[in-house]
Amino acid sequence: MIRKLLERAARMDRIGITVTRLGLIVVLVSIGGLKVERYEADGIVPFVANSPLMSFFYADPTGYNEHKNPEGKLVPANRTWHEANGTYPFAFGLGSVIVLYGVMLSLHPVFPKVAALGSFLVFVMSFVTLTFLVTTPECWVPNLGDSAHGFPYLSGAGRLVVKDAIMMGAALVTMADSARRALERERHAPALPGERRAAWNANCAPAVAVLRSQAD
């Protein structure tokens, strides 16, 4: 009984890869699409403002602490500050890129090379996201009196970021699968006339030359 279950489980690798790819597409398109909403743009400000790779996109990356918007709460003065800071245009651009990655992954059945590139870009994006654990103080529980603060106590933001380790691994799996499919297509693609002639010259011409020399 257990052996049969293990045998069935061993044959589910293809299903697993497909589910992994679909999961990445859903996450990328949904999260990227939500970047057009201002509450989502407000939420990523601490990560961007503290990142040496991204902070230059904001007009005032050091002033966000005084203008945080809790999810679901409208503070007009804070919204005005974020508009001047460039928070919303950056979030829109980032969201567009993330949605594009999801679309690239969805092209796996038709354009596996594009999907492989998309998976690689998702891997890079996830790696950059994980650097927020180092650069963003909000990823760790603040010292507000409890003994459990700082490293290794991840805050809500930190627990959100660390999950990108899963996305990074999933992107490698889908990248390898798309690259494998692209190589298989090239291997089974019909040869062009010039390629067929070159193959004939390489494989058959020496044998013909030997036969001719023997006939002479």
C-alpha positions in Angstrom: 0.0 0.0 0.0 2.7 2.5 1.0 4.8 1.5 -2.0 1.9 2.1 -4.4 1.4 5.5 -2.8 5.1 6.3 -3.2 5.1 5.2 -6.9 2.1 7.4 -7.6 3.8 10.3 -5.8 7.0 9.7 -7.9 5.0 10.1 -11.1 3.5 13.5 -10.1 6.6 15.5 -10.9 5.1 16.9 -14.1 1.9 17.9 -12.3 4.0 19.5 -9.6 6.0 21.6 -12.1 2.7 22.7 -13.8 1.1 23.6 -10.4 4.3 25.5 -9.5 4.3 27.5 -12.7 0.6 28.3 -12.3 1.1 29.4 -8.7 3.9 31.7 -9.8 1.7 33.2 -12.6 -1.2 33.8 -10.2 1.0 35.4 -7.6 2.9 37.6 -10.0 -0.2 38.8 -11.9 -2.2 39.4 -8.7 0.5 41.1 -6.7 1.8 43.1 -9.7 -1.8 44.2 -10.6 -2.4 45.4 -7.0 0.5 47.8 -7.3 -1.8 50.2 -9.0 -3.7 50.5 -5.7 -2.4 53.2 -3.4 -2.6 51.1 -0.2 -0.3 48.5 -1.8 2.1 51.2 -3.0 2.2 52.7 0.5 3.0 49.2 1.9 6.2 48.7 0.0 7.7 52.1 0.8 9.9 50.9 3.8 11.4 48.2 1.6 12.2 50.6 -1.3 13.3 53.5 0.9 15.8 51.5 2.7 17.2 49.6 -0.3 20.4 50.9 -1.7 19.3 49.5 -5.1 16.0 51.3 -5.2 15.9 54.3 -2.8 16.9 56.7 -5.5 13.5 56.3 -7.1 12.0 58.3 -4.3 12.3 62.0 -3.8 12.6 61.7 0.0 13.4 58.1 1.0 14.2 59.1 4.6 10.9 60.8 5.4 8.5 58.0 5.1 8.2 57.2 8.8 6.1 60.3 9.4 3.8 59.5 6.6 2.9 55.8 6.9 -0.7 54.9 5.9 -2.2 52.0 7.7 -4.1 49.7 5.4 -7.7 50.7 5.0 -7.1 54.2 6.5 -7.2 57.3 4.4 -4.9 60.1 5.6 -5.1 62.9 2.9 -1.9 64.6 4.1 0.1 61.4 3.9 -1.3 60.6 0.4 -0.2 64.1 -0.7 3.3 63.4 0.6 3.5 60.1 -1.2 2.4 61.7 -4.4 5.3 64.2 -4.1 7.7 61.4 -3.1 7.0 59.5 -6.3 5.6 56.5 -4.4 2.7 55.8 -6.8 4.5 56.1 -10.2 7.3 53.8 -8.9 4.7 51.2 -7.7 2.9 51.3 -11.0 6.1 50.7 -12.9 7.1 47.9 -10.6 3.7 46.3 -10.8 3.8 46.4 -14.6 7.2 44.6 -14.6 5.9 42.0 -12.2 2.8 41.4 -14.4 5.1 41.1 -17.4 7.1 38.4 -15.7 3.8 36.5 -15.1 2.8 36.8 -18.7 6.3 35.5 -19.8 5.9 32.4 -17.7 2.4 31.8 -19.1 4.0 31.5 -22.6 5.8 28.3 -21.7 3.7 26.1 -24.0 4.3 28.3 -27.1 7.5 30.2 -26.4 9.5 28.2 -23.8 12.6 30.4 -24.3 10.6 33.5 -23.3 9.2 31.5 -20.3 12.8 30.5 -19.3 13.9 34.1 -19.4 10.9 35.1 -17.4 11.6 32.5 -14.7 15.2 33.7 -14.5 14.0 37.3 -14.0 11.7 36.1 -11.2 14.6 34.4 -9.6 16.6 37.6 -9.7 13.6 39.6 -8.4 13.1 37.2 -5.5 16.8 37.4 -4.6 16.6 41.2 -4.5 13.5 41.0 -2.3 15.3 38.8 0.2 18.0 41.5 0.6 15.2 43.5 2.3 15.8 41.3 5.3 19.2 43.0 5.6 18.3 46.5 4.6 14.8 47.1 6.1 14.5 47.6 9.8 10.8 46.9 9.7 11.5 43.3 8.8 12.3 42.6 12.5 10.2 43.0 15.6 11.0 46.5 17.1 12.2 46.9 20.7 9.0 48.1 22.4 9.6 46.5 25.8 9.3 42.8 25.0 12.4 40.6 25.1 11.6 39.1 21.7 12.8 41.8 19.3 15.4 42.1 16.6 17.0 39.1 15.0 15.8 36.4 14.6 12.2 37.6 15.4 10.6 38.4 12.0 7.9 41.0 12.0 4.8 40.7 9.7 6.8 42.4 6.9 9.8 40.1 7.5 7.6 37.0 7.3 6.2 38.3 4.1 9.7 38.8 2.6 11.2 35.5 3.7 8.6 33.6 1.6 10.3 34.8 -1.5 12.8 32.0 -0.8 10.1 29.7 -2.0 9.5 31.8 -5.1 13.2 31.8 -5.9 13.3 28.0 -5.8 10.1 27.7 -7.8 11.5 30.0 -10.4 14.6 27.8 -10.8 12.3 24.8 -11.3 10.2 26.4 -14.0 13.3 27.9 -15.7 14.9 24.5 -16.0 11.6 23.0 -17.3 11.2 25.7 -19.9 14.8 25.5 -21.0 14.4 21.7 -21.4 11.3 22.2 -23.5 13.1 24.7 -25.7 16.1 22.4 -26.3 13.7 19.5 -27.2 12.0 21.6 -29.8 15.3 22.6 -31.3 16.4 18.9 -31.4 13.2 17.8 -33.2 12.9 20.8 -35.5 13.2 20.1 -39.2 16.7 20.9 -40.5 17.0 23.8 -43.0 18.4 23.1 -46.5 21.8 24.5 -45.7 22.0 22.5 -42.5 21.0 19.3 -44.3 23.7 19.9 -46.9 26.3 20.5 -44.1 25.3 17.4 -42.3 25.6 15.4 -45.6 29.0 16.8 -46.3 30.2 15.9 -42.7 28.7 12.4 -42.6 28.5 11.1 -46.2 31.1 12.9 -48.2 34.1 11.0 -46.7 32.5 7.7 -47.5 31.8 8.7 -51.1 35.4 9.8 -51.5 36.6 6.4 -50.3 34.3 4.6 -52.7 35.6 6.8 -55.6 39.2 6.1 -54.7 38.6 2.4 -54.7 36.8 2.5 -58.0 39.8 4.4 -59.6 
